[in-house]
Amino acid sequence: MKTPRFLPWLCVVMAWIASVEFTPANAAPNGAALDASHASIQAAIAVQNKVSRELMAQPAVLGTAVGTDEANEIVLIVYLDRENPGLAAAAGAVPVRMGGMNVRLEVTEKFRAFAGRGGGGGGGVGVSHKSKQNPPIQLGVSGGWRDDLANGFCCGGTLGGLIQVHGVAYILSNYHVFEADIIPGGNGTFSGTGDPVIHPGLIDISCNASAALNVASLVKLSALPSANVDCSIAQVVPGMVSATGSILQIGTLSSATLAPALRQGAKKSGRTTGLTSSSIVGLNASVTIAYENECAGGQAFTKWFTGLIVMNNKGSRFLNYGDSGSIMVENTATNPRAIGLLFAGSSSTALAHPMDEVLTLVGSRLGGIATMVGNCADSSERPAAPDA
């Protein structure tokens, strides 16, 4: 029997983590929410940070995260590529424990940015997140860059939420929803500051921009590929977007944010799947995602992201193509706090950037402090129980 080529590098990994030992005694009671301030999460992240780069050097490994197992014990999650021919060797070679922490393998498809191309489904029961609204519009709905059409397809995503910097209101979404067209290629143009951002997106109006509303003007941040956040903003056209930042089926948010925590219940409102809820199953995820250079174009670059939030997305019920740009909030009825900006995933996993990291990046690019538009008071309700 041949020794899999996957094994030699594991000797290096195990040597690296010899000085970093996870201590289960620090774990919180079963069922309690755990954020990055908890000692057990910090210890787990220390182990994860030691091993991730070497693990991800292998083609079959898509990424890592800190999560829990069925017994609610903290584990290192290693994501494996279902389509990679080296899957079996990789699965057999990863140790069951690393740095004193149990390892859980999760097999999935490659993680991809979740912009929509062409049609799509869903939109929520009895409520359409794709249909054209009368201004001022609510957010959590179909939208995108006005010229996002190339190579026989049109693309788009979700107008996520409303933020402000220096008292100016901006729609928040993803880089790959507003700015991903970086070559003249299939449409003779590329995205730039001042370009119209529309509602609905081209994917929901038969690729005919004249049927849409110009609701905002792109402010190109060029966050990718250099930054660790897939985000973009567009300055609101006066009177075109609800001044309260109301999100369809969610309402007005709190102006405060909430740090992600394992087992935390959360919800989002997006173009394709509408209002959905799930629970946080991983923290500090490190994954790689490939990006196109325009709608239905060629590969522009592959980006390694760190510090991501992982959501349960079984059967793509929480997040699907076209939902990119959705704001993930705590699962409360009144003034929920924003937790993250959703942008990518697979049919079993959804990925988001922590909202504080997103706001910090936007503020730094605009020379100010970025905050959520919302009510000053936080919700007094307890988060709902996490969804399975």
VOPAGU-2260 file (C-alpha; in pm, 1 decimal, decimal comma):
REM VOPAGU-2260
SITE   aa  ch    i         X         Y         Z
SITE  MET   A    0       0,0       0,0       0,0
SITE  LYS   A    1     140,6     336,4    -100,4
SITE  THR   A    2     171,9     609,2     160,8
SITE  PRO   A    3     -42,5     908,0      58,6
SITE  ARG   A    4     160,1    1213,4     -36,8
SITE  PHE   A    5     -58,9    1400,7     211,2
SITE  LEU   A    6     126,2    1252,2     509,5
SITE  PRO   A    7     478,1    1411,1     513,8
SITE  TRP   A    8     355,8    1766,5     564,6
SITE  LEU   A    9     151,4    1648,5     864,7
SITE  CYS   A   10     474,6    1578,9    1050,0
SITE  VAL   A   11     558,1    1946,8    1008,9
SITE  VAL   A   12     212,0    2051,1    1124,0
SITE  MET   A   13     224,5    1833,1    1434,1
SITE  ALA   A   14     566,0    1976,4    1524,0
SITE  TRP   A   15     432,0    2330,1    1490,1
SITE  ILE   A   16     144,2    2271,0    1730,6
SITE  ALA   A   17     342,9    2085,8    1994,3
SITE  SER   A   18     372,8    2407,0    2196,7
SITE  VAL   A   19       5,0    2500,1    2159,0
SITE  GLU   A   20    -233,7    2284,0    2357,5
SITE  PHE   A   21    -609,7    2327,7    2371,1
SITE  THR   A   22    -752,0    2300,0    2724,1
SITE  PRO   A   23   -1105,4    2154,0    2729,4
SITE  ALA   A   24   -1140,1    2255,3    3095,0
SITE  ASN   A   25   -1202,9    2610,2    2976,6
SITE  ALA   A   26   -1516,1    2508,5    2786,7
SITE  ALA   A   27   -1847,9    2678,5    2863,3
SITE  PRO   A   28   -2162,1    2489,2    2970,4
SITE  ASN   A   29   -2335,9    2296,3    2695,3
SITE  GLY   A   30   -2573,3    2508,4    2491,5
SITE  ALA   A   31   -2421,5    2844,0    2589,4
SITE  ALA   A   32   -2325,0    3088,2    2315,7
SITE  LEU   A   33   -1949,1    3128,5    2282,7
SITE  ASP   A   34   -1782,0    3429,3    2122,1
SITE  ALA   A   35   -1414,8    3500,7    2060,1
SITE  SER   A   36   -1371,1    3651,4    2407,6
SITE  HIS   A   37   -1418,3    3311,9    2575,2
SITE  ALA   A   38   -1096,0    3143,3    2686,6
SITE  SER   A   39   -1183,0    2811,9    2520,6
SITE  ILE   A   40   -1244,0    2980,8    2184,4
SITE  GLN   A   41    -918,4    3174,7    2210,7
SITE  ALA   A   42    -728,1    2854,4    2285,3
SITE  ALA   A   43    -891,7    2677,1    1991,8
SITE  ILE   A   44    -812,6    2965,4    1756,2
SITE  ALA   A   45    -448,1    2952,0    1865,6
SITE  VAL   A   46    -431,6    2588,7    1753,4
SITE  GLN   A   47    -621,0    2664,2    1432,9
SITE  ASN   A   48    -387,7    2950,0    1341,7
SITE  LYS   A   49     -88,8    2719,9    1381,1
SITE  VAL   A   50    -216,4    2451,7    1145,0
SITE  SER   A   51    -436,0    2625,3     885,8
SITE  ARG   A   52    -170,1    2735,8     639,5
SITE  GLU   A   53     -12,4    2391,7     613,1
SITE  LEU   A   54    -349,1    2217,1     597,6
SITE  MET   A   55    -471,1    2448,8     323,2
SITE  ALA   A   56    -157,3    2393,6     118,8
SITE  GLN   A   57    -315,2    2061,4      23,3
SITE  PRO   A   58    -552,5    2077,7    -277,6
SITE  ALA   A   59    -826,0    1876,0    -107,5
SITE  VAL   A   60    -845,8    2109,6     194,3
SITE  LEU   A   61   -1078,0    2408,8     146,1
SITE  GLY   A   62   -1038,6    2567,4     487,0
SITE  THR   A   63   -1069,4    2547,3     863,0
SITE  ALA   A   64   -1286,4    2691,1    1140,9
SITE  VAL   A   65   -1352,4    2657,3    1512,3
SITE  GLY   A   66   -1686,5    2494,1    1590,9
SITE  THR   A   67   -1854,2    2233,8    1809,1
SITE  ASP   A   68   -1940,0    1866,3    1773,2
SITE  GLU   A   69   -2262,5    1682,4    1858,4
SITE  ALA   A   70   -2159,9    1673,2    2223,8
SITE  ASN   A   71   -2114,9    2054,0    2220,1
SITE  GLU   A   72   -1738,6    2020,1    2264,6
SITE  ILE   A   73   -1518,5    2268,6    2080,7
SITE  VAL   A   74   -1349,8    2117,9    1775,5
SITE  LEU   A   75   -1132,4    2216,1    1481,6
SITE  ILE   A   76   -1337,1    2187,0    1161,2
SITE  VAL   A   77   -1146,2    2095,9     845,0
SITE  TYR   A   78   -1340,5    2146,2     520,4
SITE  LEU   A   79   -1260,2    1901,4     239,9
SITE  ASP   A   80   -1338,4    1936,4    -131,1
SITE  ARG   A   81   -1593,8    1678,1    -241,3
SITE  GLU   A   82   -1475,7    1698,4    -603,4
SITE  ASN   A   83   -1102,0    1668,8    -540,5
SITE  PRO   A   84    -948,3    1333,1    -642,4
SITE  GLY   A   85    -732,0    1343,7    -330,8
SITE  LEU   A   86   -1032,3    1356,3     -97,5
SITE  ALA   A   87    -998,6    1002,4      38,4
SITE  ALA   A   88    -626,5    1038,7     107,7
SITE  ALA   A   89    -680,5    1373,3     276,3
SITE  ALA   A   90    -963,5    1243,6     492,9
SITE  GLY   A   91    -754,0     947,6     603,1
SITE  ALA   A   92    -444,9    1153,0     677,3
SITE  VAL   A   93    -584,8    1431,7     894,9
SITE  PRO   A   94    -535,6    1338,0    1263,1
SITE  VAL   A   95    -842,1    1292,1    1481,2
SITE  ARG   A   96    -686,1    1534,9    1730,9
SITE  MET   A   97    -456,1    1831,7    1680,1
SITE  GLY   A   98    -308,6    2035,6    1962,7
SITE  GLY   A   99    -529,0    1857,8    2215,4
SITE  MET   A  100    -846,4    1941,7    2023,3
SITE  ASN   A  101   -1074,0    1701,1    1839,0
SITE  VAL   A  102   -1089,6    1742,8    1460,6
SITE  ARG   A  103   -1416,3    1722,6    1266,6
SITE  LEU   A  104   -1403,6    1671,5     890,2
SITE  GLU   A  105   -1673,0    1831,4     676,1
SITE  VAL   A  106   -1697,3    1742,0     307,5
SITE  THR   A  107   -1852,8    2005,3      82,4
SITE  GLU   A  108   -1825,2    2169,9    -258,1
SITE  LYS   A  109   -1577,4    2449,5    -321,9
SITE  PHE   A  110   -1677,9    2774,5    -154,4
SITE  ARG   A  111   -1799,2    3031,4    -406,5
SITE  ALA   A  112   -1912,4    3392,8    -400,0
SITE  PHE   A  113   -2293,1    3393,6    -408,1
SITE  ALA   A  114   -2379,7    3652,5    -671,4
SITE  GLY   A  115   -2667,7    3547,2    -896,0
SITE  ARG   A  116   -2649,7    3477,8   -1267,7
SITE  GLY   A  117   -2959,4    3448,1   -1483,5
SITE  GLY   A  118   -3277,7    3349,6   -1299,1
SITE  GLY   A  119   -3309,0    3201,6    -953,2
SITE  GLY   A  120   -3583,7    3094,5    -722,0
SITE  GLY   A  121   -3747,2    3162,4    -392,3
SITE  GLY   A  122   -3781,3    3515,8    -268,4
SITE  GLY   A  123   -3972,2    3429,3      47,2
SITE  VAL   A  124   -4318,3    3292,4     109,4
SITE  GLY   A  125   -4578,2    3547,9      -0,4
SITE  VAL   A  126   -4320,5    3827,3     -27,0
SITE  SER   A  127   -4111,9    3901,1    -335,3
SITE  HIS   A  128   -3756,8    4018,2    -281,4
SITE  LYS   A  129   -3710,2    4042,0    -658,8
SITE  SER   A  130   -4003,8    4262,8    -758,1
SITE  LYS   A  131   -3962,2    4634,7    -820,2
SITE  GLN   A  132   -4064,6    4845,9    -521,0
SITE  ASN   A  133   -4188,8    5201,7    -520,8
SITE  PRO   A  134   -3933,3    5438,2    -365,9
SITE  PRO   A  135   -3821,0    5482,8    -101,5
SITE  ILE   A  136   -3733,6    5113,4    -119,7
SITE  GLN   A  137   -3662,3    4870,9     160,7
SITE  LEU   A  138   -3336,9    4677,3     147,3
SITE  GLY   A  139   -3264,4    4304,0     156,8
SITE  VAL   A  140   -3382,1    4294,7    -205,0
SITE  SER   A  141   -3261,8    4243,1    -562,3
SITE  GLY   A  142   -3008,2    4490,9    -695,7
SITE  GLY   A  143   -2664,5    4545,2    -840,9
SITE  TRP   A  144   -2439,6    4736,3   -1077,4
SITE  ARG   A  145   -2637,3    4874,7   -1371,5
SITE  ASP   A  146   -2400,3    4736,8   -1639,0
SITE  ASP   A  147   -2349,5    4390,5   -1488,6
SITE  LEU   A  148   -2407,2    4208,6   -1818,3
SITE  ALA   A  149   -2143,0    4021,3   -2019,5
SITE  ASN   A  150   -2076,8    3698,0   -2206,9
SITE  GLY   A  151   -2445,2    3629,6   -2263,8
SITE  PHE   A  152   -2545,4    3662,8   -1897,5
SITE  CYS   A  153   -2650,6    3933,2   -1653,9
SITE  CYS   A  154   -2563,4    3920,5   -1285,4
SITE  GLY   A  155   -2667,0    4074,9    -955,4
SITE  GLY   A  156   -2720,4    4020,0    -587,0
SITE  THR   A  157   -2874,0    4177,7    -279,0
SITE  LEU   A  158   -2882,8    4538,8    -161,3
SITE  GLY   A  159   -2800,3    4445,7     196,3
SITE  GLY   A  160   -2845,0    4732,0     438,6
SITE  LEU   A  161   -2784,0    5099,1     508,4
SITE  ILE   A  162   -2473,2    5244,8     671,5
SITE  GLN   A  163   -2352,4    5599,7     721,7
SITE  VAL   A  164   -2019,3    5781,6     724,6
SITE  HIS   A  165   -1996,0    6155,2     800,6
SITE  GLY   A  166   -2377,3    6162,8     795,0
SITE  VAL   A  167   -2391,7    6034,6     434,6
SITE  ALA   A  168   -2601,3    5721,2     371,3
SITE  TYR   A  169   -2467,8    5429,0     167,9
SITE  ILE   A  170   -2612,0    5093,7      61,5
SITE  LEU   A  171   -2385,2    4810,8     177,8
SITE  SER   A  172   -2333,7    4501,2     -36,0
SITE  ASN   A  173   -2041,9    4295,7    -170,8
SITE  TYR   A  174   -1748,6    4377,2    -395,9
SITE  HIS   A  175   -1853,4    4098,8    -629,5
SITE  VAL   A  176   -2206,9    4242,7    -653,4
SITE  PHE   A  177   -2110,3    4606,2    -727,9
SITE  GLU   A  178   -1746,4    4608,9    -843,4
SITE  ALA   A  179   -1638,6    4270,8    -979,2
SITE  ASP   A  180   -1628,8    4380,1   -1345,9
SITE  ILE   A  181   -1262,9    4481,1   -1374,5
SITE  ILE   A  182   -1205,1    4428,4   -1749,9
SITE  PRO   A  183   -1379,0    4569,9   -2061,1
SITE  GLY   A  184   -1401,8    4209,5   -2195,0
SITE  GLY   A  185   -1755,6    4089,5   -2264,5
SITE  ASN   A  186   -1935,8    4422,4   -2228,5
SITE  GLY   A  187   -1683,5    4689,2   -2328,8
SITE  THR   A  188   -1680,8    4853,5   -1985,5
SITE  PHE   A  189   -1587,8    4803,8   -1621,8
SITE  SER   A  190   -1722,7    4930,3   -1291,2
SITE  GLY   A  191   -1630,4    5275,6   -1164,9
SITE  THR   A  192   -1721,2    5534,2    -903,2
SITE  GLY   A  193   -2041,5    5716,4    -993,6
SITE  ASP   A  194   -2195,0    5425,5   -1184,4
SITE  PRO   A  195   -2564,4    5367,4   -1107,3
SITE  VAL   A  196   -2663,5    5091,4    -867,1
SITE  ILE   A  197   -3011,6    4967,3    -951,5
SITE  HIS   A  198   -3314,2    4791,6    -808,0
SITE  PRO   A  199   -3415,4    4530,2    -906,3
SITE  GLY   A  200   -3094,1    4376,8   -1037,2
SITE  LEU   A  201   -3057,0    4291,8   -1405,5
SITE  ILE   A  202   -3116,9    3923,3   -1329,0
SITE  ASP   A  203   -3478,1    4001,8   -1234,8
SITE  ILE   A  204   -3569,8    4238,2   -1520,1
SITE  SER   A  205   -3461,6    4027,8   -1818,3
SITE  CYS   A  206   -3125,5    4208,4   -1828,3
SITE  ASN   A  207   -3303,0    4535,1   -1924,1
SITE  ALA   A  208   -3158,5    4819,9   -1715,0
SITE  SER   A  209   -3422,5    5065,8   -1835,8
SITE  ALA   A  210   -3680,1    4872,9   -1630,0
SITE  ALA   A  211   -3492,5    4939,6   -1303,7
SITE  LEU   A  212   -3466,7    5226,0   -1057,3
SITE  ASN   A  213   -3134,4    5404,3   -1007,5
SITE  VAL   A  214   -3125,5    5399,2    -627,4
SITE  ALA   A  215   -2760,7    5476,7    -553,0
SITE  SER   A  216   -2422,6    5568,3    -703,9
SITE  LEU   A  217   -2124,8    5335,5    -671,4
SITE  VAL   A  218   -1836,8    5446,2    -449,4
SITE  LYS   A  219   -1560,8    5211,6    -556,6
SITE  LEU   A  220   -1365,1    5084,6    -255,9
SITE  SER   A  221   -1157,8    4828,4    -450,6
SITE  ALA   A  222   -1153,0    4619,3    -132,6
SITE  LEU   A  223   -1044,0    4305,9    -316,4
SITE  PRO   A  224    -806,7    4144,9    -367,4
SITE  SER   A  225    -597,9    4333,8    -109,1
SITE  ALA   A  226    -833,5    4355,8     191,0
SITE  ASN   A  227    -985,3    4075,7     398,6
SITE  VAL   A  228   -1344,4    4187,8     331,8
SITE  ASP   A  229   -1566,2    4138,8      24,1
SITE  CYS   A  230   -1766,7    4460,4      53,0
SITE  SER   A  231   -1875,5    4759,9    -151,8
SITE  ILE   A  232   -2095,4    5064,4    -101,8
SITE  ALA   A  233   -2313,7    5296,5    -307,4
SITE  GLN   A  234   -2423,2    5646,3    -203,7
SITE  VAL   A  235   -2800,8    5669,1    -181,2
SITE  VAL   A  236   -2987,1    5884,0    -433,3
SITE  PRO   A  237   -3205,3    6118,6    -222,0
SITE  GLY   A  238   -3556,6    5982,1    -172,9
SITE  MET   A  239   -3487,3    5641,7    -329,4
SITE  VAL   A  240   -3409,3    5433,3     -17,4
SITE  SER   A  241   -3584,5    5421,7     320,0
SITE  ALA   A  242   -3402,6    5668,5     545,1
SITE  THR   A  243   -3442,2    5427,9     838,2
SITE  GLY   A  244   -3252,5    5153,3     656,2
SITE  SER   A  245   -3553,4    4922,8     687,0
SITE  ILE   A  246   -3490,5    4570,6     554,9
SITE  LEU   A  247   -3777,5    4379,9     395,0
SITE  GLN   A  248   -3939,5    4138,5     646,1
SITE  ILE   A  249   -3691,6    4243,2     916,7
SITE  GLY   A  250   -3754,2    4614,6     963,8
SITE  THR   A  251   -3525,0    4878,5    1108,5
SITE  LEU   A  252   -3204,4    4757,6    1272,4
SITE  SER   A  253   -3023,1    4875,0    1581,0
SITE  SER   A  254   -2736,4    5114,1    1516,5
SITE  ALA   A  255   -2525,1    4882,0    1734,5
SITE  THR   A  256   -2360,1    4561,9    1613,6
SITE  LEU   A  257   -2317,3    4219,6    1773,9
SITE  ALA   A  258   -2006,8    4000,6    1780,1
SITE  PRO   A  259   -2064,2    3650,6    1637,5
SITE  ALA   A  260   -2092,0    3359,0    1879,6
SITE  LEU   A  261   -2119,2    2984,5    1831,8
SITE  ARG   A  262   -2480,9    2861,6    1858,3
SITE  GLN   A  263   -2614,8    3216,1    1810,0
SITE  GLY   A  264   -2940,4    3227,7    1613,7
SITE  ALA   A  265   -2943,6    3467,9    1317,5
SITE  LYS   A  266   -3156,7    3567,5    1019,1
SITE  LYS   A  267   -3118,7    3749,2     690,5
SITE  SER   A  268   -3330,1    3895,5     410,2
SITE  GLY   A  269   -3196,9    3830,7      60,2
SITE  ARG   A  270   -3288,3    3844,3    -306,4
SITE  THR   A  271   -3314,6    3469,8    -371,2
SITE  THR   A  272   -3420,5    3288,6     -55,3
SITE  GLY   A  273   -3593,6    3582,3     113,3
SITE  LEU   A  274   -3623,5    3582,0     492,0
SITE  THR   A  275   -3439,8    3282,1     637,0
SITE  SER   A  276   -3287,7    3190,0     971,2
SITE  SER   A  277   -3011,5    2958,7    1087,4
SITE  SER   A  278   -2739,5    2938,0    1351,9
SITE  ILE   A  279   -2368,9    3012,0    1372,8
SITE  VAL   A  280   -2171,2    2686,8    1360,0
SITE  GLY   A  281   -1816,5    2815,3    1308,9
SITE  LEU   A  282   -1591,0    3106,4    1400,2
SITE  ASN   A  283   -1262,4    3239,4    1261,9
SITE  ALA   A  284   -1297,3    3043,0     938,6
SITE  SER   A  285   -1005,4    3049,9     694,6
SITE  VAL   A  286   -1106,1    2964,6     336,1
SITE  THR   A  287   -1010,9    3039,6     -23,5
SITE  ILE   A  288   -1260,1    3169,6    -281,6
SITE  ALA   A  289   -1212,5    3227,5    -654,5
SITE  TYR   A  290   -1345,7    3545,8    -819,6
SITE  GLU   A  291   -1443,2    3619,8   -1180,3
SITE  ASN   A  292   -1325,6    3928,5   -1371,1
SITE  GLU   A  293   -1678,0    4014,1   -1493,1
SITE  CYS   A  294   -2024,9    3856,2   -1514,7
SITE  ALA   A  295   -1978,2    3497,5   -1639,3
SITE  GLY   A  296   -1614,2    3585,0   -1707,0
SITE  GLY   A  297   -1279,9    3421,6   -1645,4
SITE  GLN   A  298   -1102,8    3386,1   -1313,3
SITE  ALA   A  299    -954,2    3712,0   -1185,2
SITE  PHE   A  300    -793,5    3594,0    -861,2
SITE  THR   A  301    -829,3    3355,5    -569,1
SITE  LYS   A  302    -856,2    3515,5    -226,7
SITE  TRP   A  303    -771,0    3362,7     109,2
SITE  PHE   A  304   -1007,7    3504,9     373,0
SITE  THR   A  305    -965,2    3475,9     749,0
SITE  GLY   A  306   -1184,8    3547,5    1050,9
SITE  LEU   A  307   -1512,1    3447,2     883,3
SITE  ILE   A  308   -1842,7    3346,0    1040,5
SITE  VAL   A  309   -1982,8    3006,0     937,0
SITE  MET   A  310   -2358,2    2942,8     917,8
SITE  ASN   A  311   -2547,1    2616,9     879,8
SITE  ASN   A  312   -2673,9    2620,6     518,4
SITE  LYS   A  313   -2801,9    2265,5     467,4
SITE  GLY   A  314   -2965,8    2236,4     126,8
SITE  SER   A  315   -2887,9    2604,0      52,8
SITE  ARG   A  316   -3195,7    2695,5     256,6
SITE  PHE   A  317   -3031,5    2987,2     437,5
SITE  LEU   A  318   -2822,4    3136,9     154,0
SITE  ASN   A  319   -2807,1    3078,1    -220,4
SITE  TYR   A  320   -2683,7    3242,4    -539,2
SITE  GLY   A  321   -2818,0    3598,4    -557,7
SITE  ASP   A  322   -2826,2    3640,6    -178,5
SITE  SER   A  323   -2474,7    3788,6    -170,3
SITE  GLY   A  324   -2472,5    4121,2      10,0
SITE  SER   A  325   -2738,0    4024,2     265,4
SITE  ILE   A  326   -2697,5    4152,8     620,1
SITE  MET   A  327   -2708,7    3883,3     888,0
SITE  VAL   A  328   -2872,1    3999,8    1212,5
SITE  GLU   A  329   -2959,2    3849,0    1548,7
SITE  ASN   A  330   -3284,7    3655,1    1551,3
SITE  THR   A  331   -3495,5    3905,0    1744,7
SITE  ALA   A  332   -3814,7    4081,5    1639,8
SITE  THR   A  333   -3727,2    4442,7    1722,5
SITE  ASN   A  334   -3416,7    4644,2    1633,7
SITE  PRO   A  335   -3190,1    4342,9    1572,3
SITE  ARG   A  336   -2817,2    4408,2    1575,0
SITE  ALA   A  337   -2613,2    4331,8    1264,7
SITE  ILE   A  338   -2372,4    4040,5    1304,5
SITE  GLY   A  339   -2220,6    3998,9     959,9
SITE  LEU   A  340   -2217,9    4059,0     584,9
SITE  LEU   A  341   -2294,7    3739,0     390,5
SITE  PHE   A  342   -2103,3    3678,1      69,4
SITE  ALA   A  343   -2018,6    3315,8     -10,2
SITE  GLY   A  344   -2058,4    2948,7      71,9
SITE  SER   A  345   -2167,2    2608,6     -53,7
SITE  SER   A  346   -2484,7    2399,0     -37,8
SITE  SER   A  347   -2411,2    2319,2     328,1
SITE  THR   A  348   -2218,7    2622,1     451,8
SITE  ALA   A  349   -2272,6    2999,8     438,1
SITE  LEU   A  350   -1993,3    3248,9     505,0
SITE  ALA   A  351   -2003,4    3604,0     639,0
SITE  HIS   A  352   -1762,6    3876,6     743,5
SITE  PRO   A  353   -1807,4    4008,0    1099,8
SITE  MET   A  354   -1992,0    4339,0    1068,5
SITE  ASP   A  355   -1742,5    4528,0    1283,3
SITE  GLU   A  356   -1463,6    4431,2    1042,6
SITE  VAL   A  357   -1673,0    4548,1     746,1
SITE  LEU   A  358   -1752,5    4884,2     905,6
SITE  THR   A  359   -1389,2    4937,0    1003,1
SITE  LEU   A  360   -1276,3    4884,9     643,8
SITE  VAL   A  361   -1541,2    5115,8     497,5
SITE  GLY   A  362   -1464,6    5385,7     752,9
SITE  SER   A  363   -1092,5    5367,0     683,7
SITE  ARG   A  364   -1145,2    5400,2     307,8
SITE  LEU   A  365   -1374,8    5702,3     352,1
SITE  GLY   A  366   -1175,0    5869,8     628,0
SITE  GLY   A  367   -1439,7    5846,5     897,5
SITE  ILE   A  368   -1638,3    5615,4    1123,7
SITE  ALA   A  369   -1891,0    5386,1     954,4
SITE  THR   A  370   -2200,0    5283,5    1152,2
SITE  MET   A  371   -2523,2    5100,2    1084,1
SITE  VAL   A  372   -2826,5    5319,0    1020,1
SITE  GLY   A  373   -3080,6    5222,5    1283,8
SITE  ASN   A  374   -3233,6    5292,6    1620,8
SITE  CYS   A  375   -3003,2    5380,3    1908,6
SITE  ALA   A  376   -3154,6    5134,2    2156,4
SITE  ASP   A  377   -3049,2    4770,7    2135,1
SITE  SER   A  378   -3314,8    4501,4    2131,2
SITE  SER   A  379   -3412,9    4394,8    2482,2
SITE  GLU   A  380   -3532,7    4055,0    2363,1
SITE  ARG   A  381   -3330,2    3740,7    2396,9
SITE  PRO   A  382   -3214,8    3582,8    2069,5
SITE  ALA   A  383   -3443,0    3306,4    1948,5
SITE  ALA   A  384   -3327,0    2947,2    1975,8
SITE  PRO   A  385   -3087,3    2850,4    1694,8
SITE  ASP   A  386   -3238,8    2673,5    1396,4
SITE  ALA   A  387   -3119,1    2326,3    1315,6
